[in-house]
Amino acid sequence: MRTNAPGQVEDLVPVAAGGNVAVEMWLPEGEARAAVVVHPATATPQRFYRSCATFLAGHGVAAVTYDYRGTGRSGLPREHRSVRMRDWMAQDVPAVAAWTRDRLPRVPHFAVGHSVGGHALALGFGTGGLTAFATVSSHAGVTAAIEDRGERARVGMFFTLAPALSRVLGYAPSRLAGFGEDIPAGVVRDWAPWTRRPDYFFEDPTMQAAERMSRVRLPVLALGAGDDPWATPAQIDAITDRLVSAAVTRRTYEPGDLGVNRVGHHGLLRRGVGEPAWTEIVEWFFSHGTPGDGPGGTA
């Protein structure tokens, strides 16, 4: 573990299946009132979440950000070519959650899951000991459900070409396609088939997604943006509707609600756009009680 700037801690968290996850913890001045892990979206590096993390720290909350294996500071995608999207959810997410609990054992623990990070939480991964969690733009990523024809064609083309390219390169060139950071080949091998199924990963029997989500009993705040071309309200509902045992609060932000022209898939966690949503998340977290047992998902 290394301490850099005041209130910032860096560490490498080992994952049982192999490799390490690079984490950053942002600590508030004085004693932390709570801890929040921000589980990232696909192809989105932890540096994107630093503004949100420092905002949380300014409100008395210790905030943890990180990169999934094969992204950002957690290793090159080619070096982690066999890591799958399900491994990020079932292995990386719980490893970082456990690391955070070990370092802050006496405060309430919450989590924010962006896109695939929210999938992991909805599936019960990394939820042991949480009081509640929030998902942001976390949706069933069905390509056919994208309303804009041009965007639907662009996404469809990526998922058509990416599996073959990843077999040759050892990684999927997401950056070249305009989809963020490059990602391991194994991630695309999971992800691409799901995007072609009308019910996303719920149609993959190896995921046991509906069963896992039915066991989650934590309060959930599910946020989305009305102009998100991918995570439309209907596609977010396709996830939250499976949380049949959880108390789910849904909120859709329109650009006008935030005083901006565009929000999109990343805007709710982007500096200069998402601060009102961050305030709502903090207030919602603190409206809930002390930590209890998790819903039985993989801790």
N, C-alpha and C positions, 0 to 999 in steps of 0.2 A: 504494500500500500504506500502511496506517495501523496503528500500534501503539497499543493502548488500555491495558487493565490489563496488569500484568506477565505476560509469557508469552502474550498474546493478540494476534494479528495479523489485520487485516481487509483484504480486497482485492476487486477486481472482475476476474473472469476473462473475457476476450472469447471468444465462440463464433464460429467461422468463418462459420456460417450467419446470424449476426446476433444482437445482444443480448449481455448480460453475465450472468455467474453470480456472485452474492455469496457469498464464502467467508470462513470463519473458521479460523485455525490456532491450536491450543493447544500451546504449547511447554513441555517439561519444564524443570525447573531443571537446569543443566548441559547436557552434550551429549546430543542425542537418540540413542537406541540403534536406533531404527527410525521409520518413518512409516506412518501408517494413514489412508486416506481412508474416511469413512463416507458411502456413497451412500444417499440417503434413500428412504423409501417414498413412494408417491403421497399427495399432500395432507398431508404431514407436514413442518412447517417445521424448519429447522436448529436452532432453539432447543430442540426436543425432545431433541436428541442432545448437548446441552452437558454434561450430567452424565456421560455415557459418555466424551465427549472429555476432560473434565478428569480422569476416572479414568485414562484411558490416559496422559495427560501425567504424572500422578503415578507412573506405572510406567515412566517414561523414554521414552515414545513420543510423537512429535509427531503430533497428531490434527487432521484437517481435516474440517469439516462445511460444508454449503452448501445453498442452495435451488435447485431446478430453475427454469429460466426460466418466468415466469408464476406463480410461487409465492413467498410470503414476501418477502424483500428483493431478489429477482431480478426484480421487476416485477409489475405487475398482470396477472391472467389475461387480461383483455380486450385488453391491449396486446400480448399474445403469443398471440392466438387461433388462429393457424395452426400453432403448435408442437404436434407430435404426441408421443405416448408413445414411439414409436420414435426420435424426435429427442432426447428426454431421454437415452435409452440410448446412441444412436450418436454424439451430439454433446456434450451436457453432461458426461456421465461421462468421456469421454476428455479433454475440455478441463481439467477439474479434476485428473485424474490427471497430465497433462503438467505443469500448473502446480506440482503438489507435487513431482514429480521434479526440476524445474528448481531448486527452492529447497532441496532436500535430496538432492543427487546421490550422496552417499557412504554412505548407510545403506540397509539392507534396506527394501523397500516392500511393504506388505500393504494389503488393503482389506476392509471389511465392507460388504455390500450388504443393505439391509433391503427385503424385498418386491421391488418393481420394480428397486431398486438391485442386488439379487442376480440378477435376470434379466439385467441388463446385463452383469454379470461373467460369468455362465454362458454368455452369447452371445459372450464374448471382447472386449467393449468396455472400454477403459481398463485392460487387463491387461498391456500391454507393460512389461517390467521388474519385474513383481510376483514375489515369492517364493511367495506363496500367498494365498488369499482365503477369507473366511467369508461364508456367506449366512445371514440370519436371517428366518425366516417367509417365505421366498421360494417361491412355489407356483404351480401352474397355476390361475388364478382362474376356474374353471368354476362358474357360478352353480348349475347343476343338481347339483353335487357337494356343496353345502352341506347338511349333515344336518338342522339345525334348520329346521323348516318356516317359522317366523315370520321368521327371518333370511334364509332363501332368498327369501321373498316380498318382504322389504324391499329386498334387493340387486337382485332382478329388477325391481322397480318403478323403482328409481333408473336402471338401465341402459335401461329402456324410455323413460323421460321425459327423461333427461339429454341425449341427442343433439338432440331437438327444442328443448329449452330453450336449449341452448348456441348453436344457430343464431340464436335471437332475441337472447339476452343477450351473446353473444360469449364466454361462459365457462359452465362447468357449476357450478351452485350446490351444491357438495358440502357446504358448511357447513350449509346449510339442511336437508339430508338427514341430517345427523349423521355425515358421512364425512370430517371434517377440513376443510382449507383448500379454498377454491374453486380450480378448475383450468381451464386453457385448453380452449376448444372442441375444438381438434384432438386433444387427449389423449383425450377421450371418443370421438371418431370412430374412433380406433384401438381403444380399449379395449373399448367396448361390444360390437362384433361378436365379439371374441375370447372374451368371457365366455359367449357363447351356443354356442360350438363345443365338442364333447366333448373335443377335444385342444388347446384354447386356441389360442395363436398358432402352434403347430406346423402347424395347418391353413391358415395364411396363407402362400401360396407366396412372397410378397414379403419375408417375414421371413427365409427360409432358416434357420430356427431349429435344426432338427435337425442340419443340416450344420455350422453354426457351433459348436454345442455339442460336436459330435463331435471338433472340432479342439482343444479346450481340454485342456491337459496339465499344468496346475498342481494341486498339492494343494488340496483343497476341504474345508472344515468346514461342514456344513449343519445349522443348529440350528432347532428349532421348539418350539412349546408344545403339549402334549397337549390343552389345552382351547381352542385357537384355532379359532373357528368357520369360518374361511376356509382357513387354511393347515394343513389336517389332515396327519398323517403321509403319507397316500396321495397328497395333492396336492403335497406337497414332493417325494416320490419321483418324481412325474411329471416333475419338472424334473431331479433328480439322476440318474435312470435314463438320461437323454440324454447325460450326461457320461461317455461310454463310454471315453474315453482318459485320464480324470483319476482320481486316487486320492481317493475321496470318503469322508470320515468323517461319519456321521450321528449326531445326538444329539437326543432329544426330552425336554424338561423337563416334568414334571408340576408343578402348583402346590405339592404337598407337598415336592418336591425343593428348592424355593426358600423354603419356610416361609411361603407366602402362600396366600390363598384363590382368587386368580384371576391368570392370566398374560395370556391372550388374544393378539391379533395384535401389540400394541405392547409388552407387558410385558417381554420379554427385553432391551429397550433403555431401560426406564423406571427411573429412580432409585427405590430402595427395593424393587425387585423383581428386577432383572436382574443385580445385581452378581456373583453366583456365575458367571453365564454370561460376564460380561466377563472374569473371572479365567481361565476356561477358554480363552477366545479368545486372551488374551495369552500364556498358557502354550503353547497350541497353535502360535501364530505362532512363538514363540522355540524351539520344538522342531524347526523347519525351518531349512534352511541359508541361505546367502547368496543375494542376488538373481541370477537368471539371465534369459535371454530369455523373453519372454512367449510365449503359445501361437499368436501370429499373428493375434489379434483386432485390431480397430481401436484403435490406441494413443491 
